[in-house]
Amino acid sequence: MTLRPRVLIVDDDPANRHLLEQMLGDEYEILLAGDGEQALELCLREAPDLLLLDIEMPGLDGLQTCRRLKANPATASIPVIFVTSHDSPASEAAGLAAGAIDFIRKPIRYEAVRARVARHLQLKAQADRLRAMAYEDALTGVLNRRYFDQLLHFEGRVARRTCQPLSLVLIDIDRFKSCNDLHGHTYGDHCLRAVAAALGAALRRPQDLLARYGGEEFACLLPGTARDEALRTAEYLRREVEAAAIAHPHTPAQVLTVSLGVATLVPGERDTIEALVEKADWRLYEAKSLGRNRVCG
Ligand SMILES: [Mg+2]
């Protein structure tokens, strides 16, 4: 496991990629991409800390690649430094408008690259710490409600545009109040953290999102996931929480369990995000009234 910052070098010219890798490889973990599409894919999968992005590339050029990165909340915070041989005010303005943070001119000089990369990685680390405070639920470390609501609306628009299904699972801890009353809030906090950890570990795809939705309620958003698959995932989440065996004296099995409600936004139908949340909430209520520790969808 390395803790070195990760720099993604994107250039269609292998010689340029090699040169930048030589200049930075001793200090940073280097990822390489030969075109814009590959860069976008690597950003989603590997979450690099910084991009060195060639502007002039065949296919998706640097400006288009940068705009796409900035339009997706999952990659928008990755700083982009353009590497360019065009030294005009117009191309600089276009780069800044696309969302770049800085420029490196070709021919590439060692000192300029090292200084700029180090400086922007330092700023990125500071911004990450602030973002974590703003986006995370302090107790459990999963996403907070406010940020989740933003992502929910974003994923709703993506689902509609790409004609993909989008599933939402609302999860509520069974008889949490009696657990809190009996063992105190410190134990309640422990339970919330343990449930969040079990749910987080059970989600395997990087695009799946987990948030604390309310007091003892969690929400899980599954992009590109149809109803049947979402029901299977929900059932897996239910079993994993049960298997975590968090002690709870007021349940039949003496361990903490969860009830889950599943709803899916189907491509072609005109359901709103609000209706999706309402449906999942109603099914969660159904799971509770049918005896808890179950999935309804
Ligand atoms: Mg090029």
Boltz pocket constraint, residues with backbone or C-beta under 6 A from the ligand:
constraints:
  - pocket:
      binder: B
      contacts: [[A, 11], [A, 12], [A, 13], [A, 54], [A, 55], [A, 56], [A, 57]]
      max_distance: 6.0
